[in-house]
Amino acid sequence: MSDDAKSYAALGVNYKPLDKFKRICQSTAATTQPFLRHRFREPAGVRGESAYILELDDSFIAHVEEGLGTKNLVADAVRACVHRPYFAIGIDTVASIINDILTVGALPTAVAMHAAVGDAEWFGDLQRATDLVEGFAEGCRLSGAVWGGGETPVLKDIVAPNAIVLAGSAFGTIHPKGNRILGNIVSGDRIVFLESSGIHANGITMCRSVAASDPNGYNATLSDGTQFGETLMLPSYIYVKFIEECFNKAVVPKYAVNMTGHGWRKLMRPEAALSYVINKIPPIPPLFTFLMDRTNLSHREAYATFNMGVGFAVYVSEEQVAAVLEAAATAGIHAWEAGEVVNGARSVILPEYDITYGGTSLDIRG
């Protein structure tokens, strides 16, 4: 196991077997391509991206399925001290889906909810269930998408009786076809970061471990005076309006990344032999300094695990940076030019901390 992942593998999730399974799925799933029908075609190079794309004569259709993870367990634990936490959980579930579909240039059309429980009595708490439903609907509204349906299976002996597993799917369209984000990055391109609202939905397993070991649990106080649990329950940002504003300015990013699993290593998701040098790293938010302190997590491990205050990233030419920053400002999200793309081995480089993540530390393509 690499040094980049060792602490999160111990306290959170070991991504190594998950990533291997993903690669097996990608290569095996590709063998089903001959079964496409009704004028659908699969563009080259789509497998391994955050959203799957099918091509039509005048547009592309994108599809994503995603899960929230274990953040709803945090909501259960802090429900007594955080106002309507399941409202945030509904938004988070939608955000985990929609922010992935945006990375290919698709604007969402319809979203479906998957809510699996161990016992139907989970829905008997009407306040919690209603908060979840209203939050999911609000996430759809923030995404400009219709909530089309879903599934609510009861999985006794698979899901714990008092638990729910939240996930969902969405499809969207890329129209005109020129709005597709292709990944045609070259040396000299710039990387623009958009802020996160906090933890979003990644690294939650480690957060739960920290709460279990801290004497104050989720009531622990961060350096800015906020509570640990309250901060974790901030709903994730949804970046649809930002992408729409880019398109309104005739800017199509060359690449986009939803900063979730694998932390900042995700910046080298493209397969090209390029290095991504991040020269402007924002101050570490109090939530993440708290987590680093409680787990003895080094900067190297922290940036390989959490979003560290960055929720989304786009890659654009130098000439497009100003327009992209304007698009973010119009969308109400703080953004900044954070780094550049240079020729070199596939890697992410953080000079401020003398950190280099080599290409083998992110191996998620089949």
GIGI-V257830 format. One record per pair of residues at least 4 apart in sequence whose C-alpha atoms are under 7 Angstrom apart, sorted by the first residue. I is the first residue (numbers start at 1). J is the second residue. If there is no record, write none. Layout:
i->I j->J
i->I j->J
This chain:
i->1 j->6
i->2 j->6
i->4 j->300
i->4 j->301
i->4 j->304
i->5 j->9
i->5 j->301
i->6 j->10
i->7 j->11
i->8 j->12
i->8 j->13
i->8 j->14
i->8 j->206
i->8 j->305
i->9 j->13
i->9 j->14
i->11 j->206
i->11 j->209
i->12 j->205
i->12 j->206
i->15 j->19
i->16 j->20
i->17 j->21
i->18 j->22
i->19 j->23
i->19 j->363
i->19 j->364
i->20 j->24
i->21 j->25
i->22 j->26
i->22 j->364
i->23 j->27
i->23 j->364
i->23 j->365
i->23 j->366
i->24 j->28
i->24 j->366
i->25 j->29
i->26 j->30
i->26 j->47
i->26 j->48
i->26 j->366
i->27 j->366
i->36 j->40
i->36 j->41
i->39 j->56
i->40 j->54
i->40 j->55
i->40 j->56
i->41 j->54
i->41 j->55
i->41 j->56
i->42 j->53
i->42 j->54
i->42 j->55
i->43 j->54
i->43 j->55
i->46 j->52
i->46 j->53
i->47 j->52
i->48 j->364
i->48 j->365
i->48 j->366
i->50 j->100
i->50 j->101
i->50 j->103
i->51 j->62
i->51 j->63
i->51 j->64
i->51 j->100
i->51 j->101
i->51 j->104
i->52 j->62
i->52 j->63
i->52 j->64
i->53 j->60
i->53 j->61
i->53 j->62
i->53 j->63
i->54 j->60
i->54 j->61
i->54 j->62
i->55 j->59
i->55 j->60
i->55 j->61
i->56 j->60
i->58 j->177
i->59 j->173
i->59 j->174
i->59 j->175
i->59 j->176
i->59 j->177
i->60 j->173
i->60 j->174
i->60 j->175
i->60 j->177
i->61 j->171
i->61 j->172
i->61 j->173
i->61 j->174
i->62 j->101
i->62 j->106
i->62 j->171
i->62 j->172
i->62 j->173
i->63 j->101
i->63 j->170
i->63 j->171
i->63 j->172
i->64 j->97
i->64 j->101
i->64 j->169
i->64 j->170
i->64 j->171
i->65 j->97
i->65 j->168
i->65 j->169
i->65 j->170
i->66 j->96
i->66 j->97
i->66 j->167
i->66 j->168
i->66 j->169
i->67 j->93
i->67 j->96
i->67 j->166
i->67 j->167
i->67 j->168
i->68 j->93
i->68 j->96
i->68 j->166
i->68 j->167
i->68 j->201
i->69 j->201
i->70 j->204
i->70 j->205
i->71 j->75
i->71 j->201
i->71 j->204
i->72 j->76
i->72 j->89
i->73 j->77
i->74 j->78
i->75 j->79
i->75 j->85
i->75 j->86
i->75 j->233
i->78 j->82
i->78 j->218
i->78 j->229
i->79 j->85
i->82 j->230
i->84 j->131
i->85 j->89
i->85 j->233
i->86 j->90
i->86 j->128
i->86 j->131
i->86 j->132
i->87 j->91
i->87 j->131
i->87 j->132
i->87 j->134
i->87 j->135
i->88 j->92
i->88 j->135
i->88 j->233
i->88 j->234
i->88 j->235
i->89 j->93
i->89 j->132
i->89 j->135
i->89 j->235
i->90 j->94
i->90 j->132
i->90 j->133
i->90 j->135
i->90 j->136
i->90 j->139
i->91 j->95
i->91 j->135
i->91 j->136
i->91 j->138
i->91 j->139
i->91 j->235
i->91 j->236
i->92 j->96
i->92 j->201
i->92 j->235
i->92 j->236
i->93 j->97
i->93 j->166
i->93 j->167
i->94 j->98
i->94 j->136
i->94 j->139
i->94 j->140
i->95 j->99
i->95 j->139
i->95 j->236
i->95 j->237
i->95 j->238
i->96 j->100
i->97 j->101
i->97 j->168
i->97 j->169
i->97 j->170
i->98 j->102
i->98 j->108
i->99 j->103
i->99 j->238
i->99 j->239
i->99 j->258
i->100 j->258
i->101 j->106
i->102 j->106
i->102 j->107
i->102 j->240
i->103 j->256
i->103 j->257
i->103 j->258
i->104 j->180
i->104 j->181
i->105 j->174
i->105 j->179
i->105 j->180
i->105 j->181
i->106 j->172
i->106 j->173
i->106 j->174
i->107 j->172
i->107 j->173
i->107 j->174
i->108 j->143
i->108 j->144
i->108 j->145
i->108 j->170
i->108 j->171
i->108 j->172
i->108 j->173
i->109 j->145
i->109 j->146
i->109 j->171
i->109 j->172
i->110 j->145
i->110 j->146
i->110 j->147
i->110 j->148
i->110 j->170
i->110 j->171
i->110 j->172
i->111 j->145
i->111 j->146
i->111 j->147
i->111 j->148
i->111 j->169
i->111 j->170
i->111 j->171
i->112 j->147
i->112 j->148
i->112 j->149
i->112 j->150
i->112 j->168
i->112 j->169
i->112 j->170
i->113 j->149
i->113 j->150
i->113 j->151
i->113 j->167
i->113 j->168
i->113 j->169
i->114 j->150
i->114 j->151
i->114 j->152
i->114 j->166
i->114 j->167
i->114 j->168
i->115 j->151
i->115 j->152
i->115 j->153
i->115 j->164
i->115 j->165
i->115 j->166
i->115 j->167
i->116 j->152
i->116 j->153
i->116 j->154
i->116 j->155
i->116 j->164
i->116 j->165
i->116 j->166
i->117 j->122
i->117 j->153
i->117 j->154
i->117 j->155
i->117 j->159
i->117 j->163
i->117 j->164
i->117 j->165
i->118 j->154
i->118 j->155
i->118 j->156
i->118 j->157
i->118 j->158
i->118 j->159
i->118 j->160
i->118 j->161
i->118 j->162
i->118 j->163
i->118 j->164
i->119 j->154
i->119 j->156
i->119 j->161
i->119 j->162
i->120 j->154
i->122 j->162
i->123 j->129
i->125 j->129
i->126 j->130
i->127 j->131
i->128 j->132
i->129 j->133
i->130 j->134
i->131 j->135
i->132 j->136
i->133 j->137
i->134 j->138
i->135 j->139
i->136 j->140
i->137 j->141
i->137 j->147
i->138 j->142
i->139 j->143
i->140 j->144
i->140 j->145
i->140 j->146
i->140 j->147
i->141 j->145
i->143 j->238
i->143 j->240
i->155 j->159
i->159 j->163
i->174 j->179
i->174 j->180
i->175 j->179
i->179 j->252
i->181 j->252
i->181 j->253
i->181 j->254
i->181 j->255
i->182 j->254
i->182 j->255
i->183 j->254
i->183 j->255
i->183 j->270
i->184 j->254
i->185 j->189
i->185 j->254
i->186 j->341
i->187 j->341
i->187 j->342
i->187 j->343
i->188 j->340
i->188 j->341
i->188 j->342
i->189 j->315
i->189 j->316
i->189 j->317
i->189 j->318
i->189 j->340
i->189 j->341
i->190 j->315
i->190 j->316
i->190 j->317
i->190 j->318
i->190 j->339
i->190 j->340
i->190 j->341
i->191 j->313
i->191 j->314
i->191 j->315
i->191 j->316
i->191 j->337
i->191 j->338
i->191 j->339
i->191 j->340
i->192 j->313
i->192 j->314
i->192 j->315
i->192 j->335
i->192 j->336
i->192 j->337
i->192 j->338
i->193 j->310
i->193 j->312
i->193 j->313
i->193 j->314
i->193 j->335
i->193 j->336
i->193 j->337
i->193 j->338
i->194 j->310
i->194 j->311
i->194 j->312
i->194 j->313
i->194 j->333
i->194 j->334
i->194 j->335
i->194 j->336
i->195 j->309
i->195 j->310
i->195 j->311
i->195 j->333
i->195 j->334
i->195 j->335
i->196 j->237
i->196 j->309
i->196 j->310
i->196 j->311
i->197 j->234
i->197 j->236
i->197 j->237
i->198 j->232
i->198 j->234
i->198 j->309
i->199 j->232
i->199 j->307
i->200 j->235
i->200 j->236
i->202 j->260
i->202 j->261
i->202 j->306
i->203 j->207
i->203 j->305
i->203 j->306
i->204 j->208
i->205 j->209
i->206 j->210
i->207 j->211
i->208 j->212
i->209 j->213
i->210 j->214
i->210 j->294
i->211 j->217
i->211 j->218
i->212 j->217
i->216 j->220
i->218 j->227
i->218 j->228
i->218 j->229
i->219 j->227
i->219 j->228
i->219 j->229
i->220 j->227
i->220 j->228
i->221 j->225
i->221 j->226
i->221 j->227
i->221 j->228
i->222 j->226
i->222 j->227
i->222 j->228
i->222 j->286
i->222 j->287
i->222 j->290
i->223 j->286
i->224 j->286
i->226 j->231
i->227 j->231
i->228 j->232
i->229 j->233
i->230 j->234
i->239 j->243
i->240 j->244
i->241 j->245
i->241 j->331
i->242 j->246
i->242 j->327
i->242 j->328
i->242 j->331
i->243 j->247
i->244 j->248
i->245 j->249
i->245 j->327
i->246 j->250
i->246 j->251
i->246 j->252
i->246 j->324
i->246 j->327
i->247 j->251
i->247 j->252
i->249 j->323
i->253 j->314
i->253 j->315
i->253 j->316
i->254 j->315
i->254 j->316
i->255 j->314
i->255 j->315
i->256 j->313
i->256 j->314
i->256 j->315
i->257 j->267
i->257 j->312
i->257 j->313
i->257 j->314
i->258 j->311
i->258 j->312
i->258 j->313
i->259 j->263
i->259 j->264
i->259 j->266
i->259 j->307
i->259 j->310
i->259 j->311
i->259 j->312
i->260 j->307
i->261 j->305
i->262 j->266
i->262 j->304
i->262 j->305
i->263 j->303
i->263 j->304
i->263 j->305
i->263 j->306
i->263 j->307
i->264 j->303
i->264 j->304
i->264 j->307
i->265 j->304
i->265 j->348
i->265 j->357
i->265 j->362
i->267 j->348
i->268 j->276
i->268 j->346
i->268 j->347
i->268 j->348
i->272 j->346
i->273 j->344
i->273 j->345
i->273 j->346
i->274 j->341
i->274 j->342
i->274 j->343
i->274 j->344
i->274 j->345
i->274 j->346
i->274 j->347
i->275 j->341
i->275 j->342
i->275 j->343
i->275 j->344
i->275 j->345
i->275 j->346
i->275 j->347
i->275 j->348
i->276 j->340
i->276 j->341
i->276 j->342
i->276 j->347
i->276 j->348
i->276 j->349
i->277 j->339
i->277 j->340
i->277 j->341
i->277 j->348
i->277 j->349
i->277 j->350
i->278 j->338
i->278 j->339
i->278 j->340
i->278 j->349
i->278 j->350
i->279 j->338
i->279 j->339
i->279 j->350
i->279 j->351
i->280 j->338
i->280 j->339
i->281 j->338
i->284 j->288
i->284 j->289
i->284 j->308
i->284 j->309
i->285 j->289
i->285 j->308
i->285 j->309
i->286 j->290
i->287 j->291
i->288 j->292
i->288 j->308
i->289 j->293
i->290 j->294
i->291 j->295
i->292 j->296
i->292 j->297
i->292 j->298
i->292 j->302
i->293 j->297
i->297 j->301
i->297 j->302
i->298 j->302
i->299 j->303
i->300 j->304
i->300 j->355
i->301 j->305
i->302 j->306
i->303 j->307
i->303 j->308
i->307 j->311
i->316 j->320
i->316 j->321
i->317 j->321
i->320 j->324
i->321 j->325
i->322 j->326
i->323 j->327
i->324 j->328
i->325 j->329
i->325 j->335
i->325 j->336
i->326 j->330
i->327 j->331
i->328 j->332
i->328 j->333
i->328 j->334
i->328 j->335
i->329 j->333
i->329 j->334
i->346 j->358
i->346 j->359
i->347 j->356
i->347 j->357
i->347 j->358
i->347 j->359
i->348 j->356
i->348 j->357
i->348 j->358
i->349 j->355
i->349 j->356
i->349 j->357
i->350 j->354
i->350 j->355
i->350 j->356
i->351 j->355
i->357 j->361
